[in-house]
Protein backbone atom coordinates (compact mmCIF):
# COMPACT_ATOMS: atom_id res chain seq x y z
CA UNK A 1 0.00 0.00 0.00
CA UNK A 2 1.19 3.54 -0.65
CA UNK A 3 2.63 5.66 2.12
CA UNK A 4 -0.71 6.81 3.46
CA UNK A 5 -3.54 5.75 1.19
CA UNK A 6 -6.12 5.93 3.96
CA UNK A 7 -7.03 9.44 2.82
CA UNK A 8 -7.81 8.18 -0.71
CA UNK A 9 -11.04 6.55 0.47
CA UNK A 10 -12.20 10.02 1.51
CA UNK A 11 -11.32 11.44 -1.92
CA UNK A 12 -8.15 13.11 -0.64
CA UNK A 13 -5.10 12.75 -2.86
CA UNK A 14 -1.70 14.34 -2.21
CA UNK A 15 0.53 15.65 -4.96
CA UNK A 16 4.19 16.73 -4.88
CA UNK A 17 5.14 19.19 -7.63
CA UNK A 18 8.84 19.38 -8.53
CA UNK A 19 9.58 23.07 -9.19
CA UNK A 20 12.52 25.45 -9.45
CA UNK A 21 13.29 28.36 -7.11
CA UNK A 22 10.76 30.51 -9.02
CA UNK A 23 7.97 27.99 -8.41
CA UNK A 24 7.82 26.84 -12.06
CA UNK A 25 8.27 23.44 -13.63
CA UNK A 26 11.49 23.16 -15.59
CA UNK A 27 12.91 20.47 -17.86
CA UNK A 28 14.71 18.54 -15.09
CA UNK A 29 14.24 15.14 -13.54
CA UNK A 30 11.92 15.07 -10.54
CA UNK A 31 14.80 14.43 -8.13
CA UNK A 32 16.73 17.44 -9.44
CA UNK A 33 14.04 20.01 -8.60
CA UNK A 34 14.94 22.82 -6.21
CA UNK A 35 11.84 22.28 -4.10
CA UNK A 36 8.56 20.44 -3.80
CA UNK A 37 5.12 22.00 -3.48
CA UNK A 38 2.66 19.68 -1.77
CA UNK A 39 -1.04 20.02 -2.54
CA UNK A 40 -4.02 17.95 -1.56
CA UNK A 41 -7.17 17.41 -3.57
CA UNK A 42 -9.79 17.35 -0.81
CA UNK A 43 -12.53 15.87 -3.01
CA UNK A 44 -13.68 19.29 -4.26
CA UNK A 45 -10.73 21.65 -4.55
CA UNK A 46 -6.97 22.09 -4.18
CA UNK A 47 -5.47 22.84 -0.78
CA UNK A 48 -1.84 23.96 -0.51
CA UNK A 49 -0.20 22.06 2.37
CA UNK A 50 3.47 23.06 2.35
CA UNK A 51 6.64 23.74 0.44
CA UNK A 52 9.84 21.84 1.17
CA UNK A 53 13.35 22.17 -0.21
CA UNK A 54 14.73 19.19 -2.08
CA UNK A 55 17.40 18.19 0.42
CA UNK A 56 18.65 15.55 -2.03
CA UNK A 57 19.33 17.94 -4.92
CA UNK A 58 22.90 17.80 -6.12
CA UNK A 59 24.44 21.23 -6.62
CA UNK A 60 27.28 19.97 -8.82
CA UNK A 61 27.66 20.99 -12.46
CA UNK A 62 27.54 17.34 -13.59
CA UNK A 63 25.33 15.46 -11.13
CA UNK A 64 24.94 11.71 -11.50
CA UNK A 65 21.35 10.99 -12.53
CA UNK A 66 19.26 7.95 -11.72
CA UNK A 67 21.09 6.74 -8.61
CA UNK A 68 18.77 4.22 -6.94
CA UNK A 69 19.86 5.36 -3.45
CA UNK A 70 18.88 8.97 -4.21
CA UNK A 71 15.56 7.74 -5.64
CA UNK A 72 14.79 5.68 -2.53
CA UNK A 73 15.70 8.59 -0.24
CA UNK A 74 13.40 10.98 -2.09
CA UNK A 75 10.62 8.38 -2.09
CA UNK A 76 10.89 7.95 1.70
CA UNK A 77 10.94 11.75 2.14
CA UNK A 78 7.72 12.10 0.11
CA UNK A 79 6.03 9.07 1.68
CA UNK A 80 6.50 10.69 5.09
CA UNK A 81 4.19 13.50 3.85
CA UNK A 82 1.57 11.05 2.58
CA UNK A 83 2.18 11.92 -1.09
CA UNK A 84 0.44 9.77 -3.74
CA UNK A 85 1.31 11.54 -7.01
CA UNK A 86 4.57 13.06 -8.31
CA UNK A 87 4.38 15.83 -10.93
CA UNK A 88 7.37 16.95 -12.99
CA UNK A 89 8.48 17.96 -16.50
CA UNK A 90 10.47 14.72 -16.68
CA UNK A 91 11.62 11.67 -14.75
CA UNK A 92 14.90 9.82 -14.99
CA UNK A 93 15.71 6.12 -14.67
CA UNK A 94 14.30 6.01 -11.15
CA UNK A 95 10.80 6.14 -12.61
CA UNK A 96 11.04 2.33 -12.51
CA UNK A 97 11.20 2.58 -8.71
CA UNK A 98 8.84 5.54 -8.39
CA UNK A 99 5.87 4.06 -10.24
CA UNK A 100 5.62 1.21 -7.73
CA UNK A 101 4.77 3.67 -4.93
CA UNK A 102 3.51 6.85 -6.64
CA UNK A 103 1.65 7.83 -9.78
CA UNK A 104 4.18 9.71 -11.95
CA UNK A 105 2.81 12.63 -13.97
CA UNK A 106 4.83 14.33 -16.72
CA UNK A 107 3.73 17.83 -17.68
CA UNK A 108 4.54 19.92 -20.74
CA UNK A 109 3.90 23.35 -19.26
CA UNK A 110 5.75 25.39 -16.66
CA UNK A 111 2.86 26.94 -14.68
CA UNK A 112 1.74 24.81 -11.72
CA UNK A 113 -1.68 26.53 -11.54
CA UNK A 114 -2.40 25.63 -15.14
CA UNK A 115 -1.36 21.99 -14.55
CA UNK A 116 -3.40 21.70 -11.35
CA UNK A 117 -6.44 22.98 -13.24
CA UNK A 118 -6.02 20.26 -15.87
CA UNK A 119 -5.46 17.56 -13.25
CA UNK A 120 -8.54 18.77 -11.36
CA UNK A 121 -10.66 18.29 -14.48
CA UNK A 122 -9.41 14.68 -14.73
CA UNK A 123 -9.00 13.88 -11.04
CA UNK A 124 -11.21 10.79 -11.35
CA UNK A 125 -8.53 9.13 -13.51
CA UNK A 126 -5.96 9.63 -10.75
CA UNK A 127 -8.42 8.46 -8.10
CA UNK A 128 -9.28 5.34 -10.13
CA UNK A 129 -5.60 4.48 -10.61
CA UNK A 130 -4.94 4.82 -6.86
CA UNK A 131 -7.96 2.79 -5.78
CA UNK A 132 -7.38 -0.09 -8.22
CA UNK A 133 -3.79 -0.23 -6.90
CA UNK A 134 -2.01 -2.16 -9.61
CA UNK A 135 1.40 -3.71 -8.93
CA UNK A 136 2.82 -0.61 -10.58
CA UNK A 137 1.07 2.65 -11.46
CA UNK A 138 0.82 3.93 -15.00
CA UNK A 139 2.50 7.11 -16.17
CA UNK A 140 0.22 10.07 -16.81
CA UNK A 141 1.17 12.74 -19.37
CA UNK A 142 -0.47 16.15 -19.39
CA UNK A 143 -0.43 18.46 -22.35
CA UNK A 144 -3.81 19.98 -23.23
CA UNK A 145 -5.52 16.96 -21.73
CA UNK A 146 -4.32 13.88 -19.89
CA UNK A 147 -3.00 10.54 -21.19
CA UNK A 148 -2.28 7.37 -19.20
CA UNK A 149 0.54 5.03 -20.33
CA UNK A 150 2.49 2.09 -18.94
CA UNK A 151 6.00 2.89 -17.69
CA UNK A 152 8.66 1.46 -20.01
CA UNK A 153 10.81 -1.24 -18.43
C-alpha positions in Angstrom: 0.0 0.0 0.0 1.2 3.5 -0.6 2.6 5.7 2.1 -0.7 6.8 3.5 -3.5 5.7 1.2 -6.1 5.9 4.0 -7.0 9.4 2.8 -7.8 8.2 -0.7 -11.0 6.5 0.5 -12.2 10.0 1.5 -11.3 11.4 -1.9 -8.2 13.1 -0.6 -5.1 12.8 -2.9 -1.7 14.3 -2.2 0.5 15.7 -5.0 4.2 16.7 -4.9 5.1 19.2 -7.6 8.8 19.4 -8.5 9.6 23.1 -9.2 12.5 25.4 -9.4 13.3 28.4 -7.1 10.8 30.5 -9.0 8.0 28.0 -8.4 7.8 26.8 -12.1 8.3 23.4 -13.6 11.5 23.2 -15.6 12.9 20.5 -17.9 14.7 18.5 -15.1 14.2 15.1 -13.5 11.9 15.1 -10.5 14.8 14.4 -8.1 16.7 17.4 -9.4 14.0 20.0 -8.6 14.9 22.8 -6.2 11.8 22.3 -4.1 8.6 20.4 -3.8 5.1 22.0 -3.5 2.7 19.7 -1.8 -1.0 20.0 -2.5 -4.0 18.0 -1.6 -7.2 17.4 -3.6 -9.8 17.3 -0.8 -12.5 15.9 -3.0 -13.7 19.3 -4.3 -10.7 21.6 -4.5 -7.0 22.1 -4.2 -5.5 22.8 -0.8 -1.8 24.0 -0.5 -0.2 22.1 2.4 3.5 23.1 2.3 6.6 23.7 0.4 9.8 21.8 1.2 13.4 22.2 -0.2 14.7 19.2 -2.1 17.4 18.2 0.4 18.7 15.5 -2.0 19.3 17.9 -4.9 22.9 17.8 -6.1 24.4 21.2 -6.6 27.3 20.0 -8.8 27.7 21.0 -12.5 27.5 17.3 -13.6 25.3 15.5 -11.1 24.9 11.7 -11.5 21.3 11.0 -12.5 19.3 8.0 -11.7 21.1 6.7 -8.6 18.8 4.2 -6.9 19.9 5.4 -3.4 18.9 9.0 -4.2 15.6 7.7 -5.6 14.8 5.7 -2.5 15.7 8.6 -0.2 13.4 11.0 -2.1 10.6 8.4 -2.1 10.9 7.9 1.7 10.9 11.7 2.1 7.7 12.1 0.1 6.0 9.1 1.7 6.5 10.7 5.1 4.2 13.5 3.8 1.6 11.0 2.6 2.2 11.9 -1.1 0.4 9.8 -3.7 1.3 11.5 -7.0 4.6 13.1 -8.3 4.4 15.8 -10.9 7.4 17.0 -13.0 8.5 18.0 -16.5 10.5 14.7 -16.7 11.6 11.7 -14.7 14.9 9.8 -15.0 15.7 6.1 -14.7 14.3 6.0 -11.1 10.8 6.1 -12.6 11.0 2.3 -12.5 11.2 2.6 -8.7 8.8 5.5 -8.4 5.9 4.1 -10.2 5.6 1.2 -7.7 4.8 3.7 -4.9 3.5 6.8 -6.6 1.7 7.8 -9.8 4.2 9.7 -12.0 2.8 12.6 -14.0 4.8 14.3 -16.7 3.7 17.8 -17.7 4.5 19.9 -20.7 3.9 23.4 -19.3 5.7 25.4 -16.7 2.9 26.9 -14.7 1.7 24.8 -11.7 -1.7 26.5 -11.5 -2.4 25.6 -15.1 -1.4 22.0 -14.5 -3.4 21.7 -11.4 -6.4 23.0 -13.2 -6.0 20.3 -15.9 -5.5 17.6 -13.2 -8.5 18.8 -11.4 -10.7 18.3 -14.5 -9.4 14.7 -14.7 -9.0 13.9 -11.0 -11.2 10.8 -11.4 -8.5 9.1 -13.5 -6.0 9.6 -10.7 -8.4 8.5 -8.1 -9.3 5.3 -10.1 -5.6 4.5 -10.6 -4.9 4.8 -6.9 -8.0 2.8 -5.8 -7.4 -0.1 -8.2 -3.8 -0.2 -6.9 -2.0 -2.2 -9.6 1.4 -3.7 -8.9 2.8 -0.6 -10.6 1.1 2.6 -11.5 0.8 3.9 -15.0 2.5 7.1 -16.2 0.2 10.1 -16.8 1.2 12.7 -19.4 -0.5 16.1 -19.4 -0.4 18.5 -22.4 -3.8 20.0 -23.2 -5.5 17.0 -21.7 -4.3 13.9 -19.9 -3.0 10.5 -21.2 -2.3 7.4 -19.2 0.5 5.0 -20.3 2.5 2.1 -18.9 6.0 2.9 -17.7 8.7 1.5 -20.0 10.8 -1.2 -18.4 
